[in-house]
Amino acid sequence: MVGTTACAKGNILSLQSKLFAFFIGIVVVPLTVAALLISLDVFGLLRHQDSERVAGAAPGAAALYNERVGAINDRVRSIGADPSLKTALITGDSLTIESALRQALNGKQGNLDFAMVLDSHNKLLAQVRGQPMYLPGAAAPTAEEMAATRTVTGEPSMASLLAAYTIVPVINGSSSATVGTLIAGDYLDNTFAEELASSTGIDVTMVVQGQAVASSLKNPPGVTNPWTVAVPPSGTQPVRATIGDHPVDAVVHALQGNVPATTAALMISGPLSSQARGQALLASILGFLIVAALGAAVLGLALTRAIARPLRELAKGANAIAAGDYDQHIAVRSTDEVGQLARAFNEMTGRLAVHVADLQESREELKRSLARFGETLRSTHDLDKILHVVLDTSVDALRALGGTLMVVRPCPGGSELTVAASRGVDASELRLQAGEGIAGSVAMTGEPVFVPHTLGSGQSHRLPLAAPVEPPFESAIWVPVFAQGRIFAVLSLFDREDDSSFSAGDLDTVLSLADQAGVAIDNVVLHQEAQRLAITDGMTGVWNHRYFQLRFDQEMDRSARFRRPFCLLLCDIDDFKYVNDTYGHPQGDSVLIELARRVRSEVRDIDVLARYGGEEFVLILPETDADGGARAAEKIRRRIFESSFGKDRSIPVTMSIGVACFPRAGTDQSTLLRAADVALYQAKALGKNRSIVFQSPEEGKAS
């Protein structure tokens, strides 16, 4: 009943969400689309206005630039013809020449920024310089740089691109002799650009080799880096460009008639006022959309609450039923969907009352089963016991008549399923291949199979065919048990005690138990693997030194208690360093692995072979006297010596073996080990590739 109440609440919320989405769709979305379309049109209009303004003003600005530059030539020639300047040049006095030059500059209409006079040998006599203001990275040309342009051909010098000037000879009228040279003109600096901008109402920028040298645009405070400019192609229509940090619409003209615009350009530009106005427009649209969305939300909320009002009575009754009041009945006041829901709740109340007792009993049984299940999983590492508890818990929890737990094991050609636990069914002949029968299909696909008591027509064709050896059923569940990163087993449950069919909830319960079983199986396998790794050598797979010590203690105690002999063989590969140095350590490792395999093949199952350290191995031979130990050692030595090692059998390997027997060589561990080590040392000293049985000094004298 709690689930039903939650479902009803979910339907109300879903209805509210749909209404809200509906209002958003019919109010906000059309307004948003319309606003975006209008903003696009306005953006286009503003951009067109910017472009038209620049395109209209550009010819006038270019003409004024050419007029201003062209007038410099006549003004310079007028100064060069000034009599007082000629007289001063004849005197040759620099101060007199500079004074005459200043008077000539001030006396002529249209002052120039600078003027300089050179003698007949191109030596600077006097100059009058203004205060040029260029952008960062550009500096006013010197007198020498401007004078040098008289002899330059081809590409103009940087001086002629940073200033507009004329070079004229100063001629003595009485003698027609050249008494000096006059260089004068205007700096093409920020002041020049600002004068053009104030006359035309549009910004002007001079660009030389990709760097803005002068502009009427304001230099941002603190900026000392040169302004870089990607000069657009020349044309009559404005294009988008960036001058320093200024995005502009610009028309490009060549700075000089014989210079390409890519070298030196005059960029006539206007700011992107459409950008700022467009941002203001977007802000207005955003505010409008927020107001519209809030209005739609308020309207949707009001409508939703009005529609939900008739459902409150139904929700109140559903809550009472969820609290356990199964005598609660909801009044059916209409024939619409709300009334149909009320009738459904009333019918469900009666059915719930019938099933409450059964559910309580099942719950208690399930709790007891799960308690046993959890206790077993926590307290044992016995895999067989865990598998039986998994099956028993599943059968008890679902009140099934029987079940099986089949483990999936690899076999030649695939996998097979064998019964690890069964209850209530005959599983004596139950063995399947992966893919065979229903359990085999689950083992192959990993998908659970759930068969209700009565199969619907839409389900029967998806059910795998049962194998003849599988138990018969009317209702059943098969679920995979995942462990070790694979499908470890298949859990099957058949029929219920009360002849009812399994439900989807039963399937969920079994899947949950299978998940917990998988975790427990993983823990058991990991525990077993950890135990194995703790007592085996990781490279060769034989027992390690720790396990050898344990078995050595046990064998020593057993042999002493029952007065039985046993032998200890200490084996060492001869010249193993030579193998590593000659063939490499990987080949040396493969020799150790192959040697361990050969030795293991020559000893009994009760014998203990362990890696003692490095290239040394040790063998415990229970129930073996000195003669038996000698024969075993010699058999092992020949097995190693007779066949070379390596993939191509090109690595010769020999082994020396020291044999010590209990109790002749010693009656405690340290003495017996020392005796085996002495015998091994003797074998090495006598030329290696041999086995020696330890003899006490008394035995040596007797022999």
BABA-12801 format. One record per residue (C-alpha): x, y, z; residue number from 1. Coordinates in steps of 0.25 Angstrom, whole numbers. Layout:
BEGIN
px py pz num
X Y Z NUM
...
% end
This chain:
BEGIN
px py pz num
0 0 0 1
12 9 3 2
16 7 -12 3
3 10 -17 4
2 23 -9 5
16 27 -15 6
11 23 -29 7
-1 32 -27 8
8 43 -22 9
17 41 -34 10
6 42 -44 11
2 55 -38 12
16 60 -39 13
17 55 -53 14
4 63 -57 15
10 75 -51 16
23 73 -59 17
15 71 -72 18
6 84 -69 19
19 92 -66 20
25 87 -79 21
13 90 -87 22
12 104 -82 23
27 106 -85 24
25 101 -99 25
13 110 -102 26
18 122 -95 27
33 123 -93 28
38 116 -105 29
30 124 -116 30
34 137 -109 31
49 132 -108 32
49 129 -123 33
42 142 -127 34
52 150 -118 35
64 143 -124 36
59 145 -138 37
57 160 -135 38
70 161 -129 39
77 155 -141 40
70 165 -150 41
74 177 -140 42
88 171 -140 43
88 171 -155 44
83 185 -156 45
93 191 -146 46
104 184 -153 47
99 190 -166 48
99 204 -160 49
113 202 -155 50
118 198 -169 51
110 209 -176 52
116 219 -167 53
131 214 -169 54
128 212 -184 55
122 226 -186 56
133 233 -178 57
145 225 -183 58
147 233 -197 59
147 246 -190 60
157 242 -180 61
166 236 -191 62
165 249 -199 63
168 258 -187 64
180 249 -184 65
185 250 -198 66
182 265 -198 67
190 268 -186 68
202 259 -190 69
201 265 -204 70
202 280 -199 71
215 277 -191 72
223 278 -204 73
218 292 -208 74
220 297 -193 75
234 291 -193 76
238 297 -206 77
233 311 -201 78
242 310 -189 79
254 306 -198 80
252 318 -206 81
252 328 -194 82
263 338 -196 83
267 339 -181 84
270 324 -181 85
278 325 -193 86
286 337 -187 87
288 329 -174 88
293 317 -182 89
304 325 -189 90
309 329 -175 91
310 315 -170 92
307 318 -156 93
298 308 -150 94
291 317 -140 95
288 327 -151 96
283 316 -160 97
274 310 -149 98
268 324 -146 99
265 327 -161 100
259 313 -162 101
250 315 -150 102
246 329 -156 103
243 322 -170 104
235 311 -163 105
227 321 -155 106
225 331 -167 107
219 321 -176 108
204 317 -176 109
202 303 -170 110
213 300 -160 111
221 287 -162 112
225 278 -151 113
240 278 -154 114
251 284 -163 115
266 281 -165 116
277 287 -173 117
289 280 -179 118
301 286 -186 119
306 282 -199 120
314 270 -193 121
301 265 -186 122
306 270 -173 123
294 274 -163 124
295 289 -161 125
283 292 -153 126
269 286 -150 127
256 289 -144 128
249 277 -138 129
235 275 -133 130
230 266 -122 131
225 253 -129 132
215 244 -122 133
215 230 -128 134
209 217 -123 135
218 207 -115 136
228 201 -123 137
230 212 -133 138
240 224 -132 139
242 237 -140 140
252 236 -151 141
265 243 -150 142
271 253 -159 143
281 243 -165 144
270 233 -167 145
261 243 -175 146
273 249 -182 147
277 235 -187 148
264 234 -195 149
270 242 -205 150
278 231 -210 151
268 219 -208 152
261 213 -219 153
250 202 -219 154
244 199 -206 155
242 212 -197 156
250 213 -184 157
243 213 -171 158
246 228 -170 159
237 231 -182 160
226 222 -176 161
227 229 -162 162
227 243 -167 163
222 251 -180 164
234 260 -184 165
241 266 -196 166
255 268 -199 167
259 281 -208 168
272 288 -211 169
274 302 -206 170
280 310 -218 171
287 324 -217 172
279 332 -226 173
291 341 -230 174
300 330 -234 175
291 319 -236 176
299 310 -227 177
293 300 -218 178
297 305 -204 179
290 293 -196 180
278 284 -195 181
265 285 -188 182
257 273 -182 183
244 277 -176 184
230 271 -174 185
220 265 -164 186
221 253 -155 187
210 242 -158 188
208 241 -143 189
196 240 -134 190
194 255 -135 191
193 255 -150 192
183 243 -149 193
175 251 -139 194
175 263 -148 195
169 254 -159 196
159 248 -150 197
154 261 -144 198
152 266 -159 199
145 254 -164 200
138 249 -151 201
144 235 -153 202
157 228 -147 203
170 227 -155 204
181 217 -153 205
194 216 -160 206
200 202 -161 207
214 198 -165 208
218 183 -167 209
207 178 -158 210
209 188 -147 211
200 201 -144 212
210 212 -143 213
200 224 -141 214
185 224 -139 215
174 233 -134 216
169 221 -125 217
172 223 -111 218
183 215 -105 219
178 206 -93 220
185 211 -80 221
197 204 -76 222
199 197 -90 223
213 198 -95 224
213 186 -105 225
213 189 -120 226
199 188 -126 227
199 177 -136 228
189 177 -148 229
185 167 -158 230
183 176 -170 231
170 172 -178 232
170 172 -193 233
168 186 -199 234
154 190 -204 235
143 199 -203 236
134 191 -193 237
137 191 -178 238
142 178 -172 239
144 173 -158 240
158 175 -153 241
165 177 -139 242
175 189 -137 243
182 186 -124 244
171 182 -115 245
160 190 -123 246
151 182 -131 247
146 191 -143 248
140 192 -156 249
151 197 -166 250
154 201 -180 251
168 199 -185 252
176 208 -194 253
191 208 -197 254
199 218 -189 255
206 222 -202 256
202 220 -216 257
214 211 -220 258
214 203 -207 259
205 191 -205 260
195 191 -194 261
201 179 -188 262
214 187 -186 263
208 200 -181 264
193 203 -180 265
184 214 -176 266
172 208 -168 267
160 216 -167 268
151 210 -157 269
139 212 -148 270
136 204 -134 271
127 193 -134 272
116 200 -127 273
106 189 -131 274
113 180 -122 275
110 189 -109 276
96 191 -114 277
94 177 -117 278
99 173 -103 279
89 183 -97 280
78 177 -106 281
82 163 -101 282
81 167 -87 283
67 173 -90 284
63 160 -97 285
68 151 -85 286
60 160 -75 287
48 158 -83 288
50 143 -84 289
52 142 -69 290
39 150 -66 291
32 141 -76 292
37 128 -70 293
33 132 -56 294
19 136 -61 295
18 123 -68 296
23 115 -56 297
13 123 -47 298
1 120 -56 299
5 105 -57 300
6 104 -42 301
-8 110 -40 302
-14 101 -51 303
-7 89 -45 304
-12 92 -31 305
-26 94 -36 306
-26 80 -43 307
-19 73 -31 308
-30 78 -22 309
-40 66 -25 310
-28 56 -23 311
-26 61 -8 312
-37 52 -3 313
-32 40 -10 314
-18 43 -5 315
-23 44 9 316
-30 30 8 317
-17 24 2 318
-9 29 13 319
-18 22 23 320
-17 9 16 321
-2 10 15 322
-3 12 31 323
-10 -2 32 324
-24 3 33 325
-29 -8 23 326
-44 -4 27 327
-42 9 20 328
-51 11 8 329
-50 23 -2 330
-63 29 -7 331
-65 28 -22 332
-70 42 -26 333
-68 41 -41 334
-66 32 -53 335
-54 39 -58 336
-39 34 -56 337
-40 39 -41 338
-52 30 -39 339
-46 18 -45 340
-34 20 -37 341
-42 20 -24 342
-49 7 -28 343
-36 1 -31 344
-31 5 -17 345
-43 -1 -10 346
-41 -14 -18 347
-27 -15 -14 348
-30 -12 1 349
-38 -25 2 350
-27 -33 -5 351
-16 -27 4 352
-24 -32 17 353
-24 -46 12 354
-10 -47 9 355
-4 -39 21 356
-4 -52 30 357
4 -60 19 358
13 -48 17 359
16 -47 32 360
19 -62 33 361
28 -62 20 362
35 -50 26 363
39 -57 38 364
44 -69 31 365
52 -61 22 366
58 -53 33 367
62 -67 40 368
68 -72 26 369
76 -59 24 370
81 -59 38 371
86 -73 36 372
91 -69 22 373
99 -57 27 374
105 -65 39 375
110 -76 30 376
116 -66 20 377
123 -59 31 378
128 -71 39 379
133 -81 29 380
143 -82 17 381
137 -96 13 382
133 -94 -1 383
124 -106 -1 384
117 -102 12 385
114 -88 6 386
108 -94 -7 387
99 -103 1 388
95 -91 10 389
92 -82 -2 390
83 -93 -8 391
76 -96 6 392
74 -81 8 393
68 -79 -5 394
58 -91 -4 395
54 -86 10 396
52 -72 6 397
43 -75 -6 398
36 -87 0 399
41 -95 -12 400
39 -110 -13 401
53 -112 -18 402
65 -106 -25 403
79 -108 -30 404
92 -101 -30 405
101 -105 -42 406
115 -100 -43 407
121 -96 -57 408
134 -103 -59 409
143 -102 -71 410
145 -114 -79 411
150 -118 -93 412
142 -111 -104 413
135 -102 -94 414
129 -102 -80 415
120 -112 -73 416
110 -111 -61 417
111 -121 -50 418
102 -121 -37 419
109 -116 -25 420
97 -116 -16 421
82 -120 -18 422
70 -121 -10 423
56 -127 -12 424
59 -132 -26 425
66 -144 -33 426
80 -139 -38 427
87 -152 -39 428
88 -151 -54 429
88 -136 -55 430
100 -131 -63 431
99 -121 -75 432
108 -114 -85 433
108 -99 -86 434
96 -95 -95 435
89 -108 -92 436
75 -107 -85 437
70 -95 -77 438
82 -95 -67 439
92 -97 -78 440
86 -85 -86 441
87 -76 -73 442
101 -81 -71 443
104 -76 -85 444
96 -63 -86 445
97 -59 -71 446
82 -55 -72 447
72 -60 -62 448
60 -68 -66 449
47 -66 -59 450
35 -76 -62 451
22 -72 -56 452
11 -83 -53 453
4 -80 -66 454
12 -75 -78 455
7 -64 -86 456
7 -66 -101 457
17 -54 -102 458
27 -62 -92 459
26 -76 -96 460
34 -74 -109 461
46 -67 -102 462
47 -79 -92 463
59 -88 -95 464
56 -103 -96 465
58 -111 -84 466
68 -123 -84 467
62 -136 -82 468
71 -138 -69 469
66 -125 -63 470
55 -126 -52 471
41 -124 -57 472
34 -111 -53 473
21 -103 -54 474
28 -90 -48 475
43 -88 -47 476
54 -78 -46 477
68 -79 -51 478
79 -68 -48 479
94 -67 -50 480
103 -66 -39 481
115 -57 -42 482
129 -59 -36 483
143 -58 -40 484
139 -49 -51 485
131 -60 -58 486
118 -68 -57 487
122 -77 -45 488
109 -85 -44 489
94 -85 -47 490
84 -86 -36 491
70 -92 -39 492
57 -93 -31 493
45 -101 -35 494
30 -99 -31 495
25 -94 -18 496
19 -101 -6 497
5 -94 -8 498
5 -97 -23 499
5 -83 -26 500
15 -77 -37 501
27 -70 -34 502
26 -54 -35 503
35 -43 -40 504
38 -40 -25 505
43 -55 -23 506
53 -53 -35 507
58 -40 -28 508
60 -48 -15 509
68 -59 -22 510
76 -49 -30 511
80 -42 -17 512
84 -55 -10 513
92 -59 -22 514
99 -46 -22 515
103 -48 -7 516
107 -62 -10 517
116 -57 -21 518
123 -48 -11 519
125 -60 -1 520
130 -69 -12 521
140 -58 -16 522
145 -57 -2 523
147 -72 -1 524
155 -73 -14 525
163 -61 -10 526
166 -67 4 527
170 -80 -3 528
179 -73 -13 529
185 -64 -2 530
188 -77 6 531
194 -83 -6 532
203 -71 -10 533
208 -70 5 534
214 -84 4 535
218 -85 -11 536
229 -79 -19 537
224 -69 -29 538
233 -72 -40 539
235 -88 -40 540
222 -91 -33 541
228 -101 -23 542
227 -99 -8 543
235 -87 -3 544
245 -86 9 545
234 -83 19 546
226 -96 16 547
239 -104 15 548
242 -100 30 549
228 -104 34 550
229 -118 28 551
243 -119 32 552
238 -117 47 553
227 -127 45 554
235 -138 38 555
246 -136 49 556
236 -138 60 557
229 -150 53 558
242 -157 49 559
247 -155 64 560
234 -160 70 561
233 -173 61 562
248 -175 60 563
247 -174 45 564
258 -169 35 565
256 -158 25 566
266 -151 16 567
269 -136 13 568
274 -133 -1 569
281 -119 -3 570
282 -116 -18 571
290 -105 -25 572
291 -102 -39 573
305 -102 -44 574
311 -88 -49 575
297 -82 -50 576
303 -68 -50 577
310 -72 -64 578
296 -76 -69 579
290 -62 -65 580
302 -54 -70 581
303 -62 -83 582
288 -64 -87 583
282 -53 -79 584
273 -53 -66 585
260 -56 -74 586
267 -69 -79 587
272 -72 -65 588
258 -71 -59 589
253 -80 -70 590
264 -90 -66 591
259 -89 -51 592
245 -92 -55 593
248 -104 -64 594
258 -110 -54 595
247 -109 -43 596
238 -116 -53 597
248 -127 -56 598
251 -130 -41 599
236 -130 -38 600
234 -141 -48 601
245 -150 -42 602
240 -150 -27 603
228 -156 -20 604
215 -149 -16 605
219 -150 -2 606
232 -143 -4 607
234 -128 -1 608
241 -120 -12 609
244 -105 -8 610
252 -94 -13 611
262 -91 -3 612
267 -78 -8 613
273 -73 -21 614
277 -85 -30 615
277 -95 -18 616
265 -105 -16 617
263 -114 -4 618
256 -128 -3 619
250 -135 8 620
248 -150 6 621
240 -157 17 622
242 -171 20 623
255 -171 12 624
269 -176 17 625
283 -172 12 626
283 -182 0 627
269 -178 -4 628
273 -163 -3 629
286 -166 -11 630
278 -173 -22 631
268 -161 -22 632
279 -151 -23 633
286 -158 -34 634
273 -160 -42 635
270 -145 -41 636
284 -141 -45 637
284 -150 -57 638
270 -144 -61 639
276 -130 -61 640
289 -133 -67 641
284 -142 -79 642
276 -131 -86 643
280 -117 -88 644
270 -105 -85 645
264 -94 -93 646
255 -93 -104 647
265 -99 -114 648
272 -108 -103 649
285 -100 -104 650
287 -97 -89 651
295 -108 -82 652
292 -109 -68 653
297 -118 -57 654
294 -119 -42 655
301 -123 -29 656
294 -130 -18 657
297 -132 -4 658
289 -143 4 659
288 -144 19 660
279 -154 26 661
272 -154 39 662
277 -159 49 663
291 -163 44 664
295 -149 40 665
288 -141 51 666
276 -142 60 667
272 -127 60 668
269 -117 49 669
282 -109 49 670
291 -121 50 671
284 -128 38 672
284 -115 30 673
298 -113 32 674
301 -128 29 675
294 -126 15 676
302 -113 13 677
315 -120 16 678
312 -131 6 679
308 -121 -5 680
321 -113 -2 681
328 -127 -4 682
321 -129 -17 683
325 -115 -22 684
339 -117 -18 685
340 -131 -25 686
337 -125 -39 687
322 -122 -38 688
311 -129 -45 689
310 -140 -35 690
303 -144 -22 691
310 -147 -9 692
304 -154 4 693
308 -148 17 694
317 -157 25 695
322 -154 39 696
337 -154 42 697
335 -167 49 698
328 -173 36 699
339 -167 27 700
350 -174 35 701
342 -187 35 702
340 -187 20 703
% end
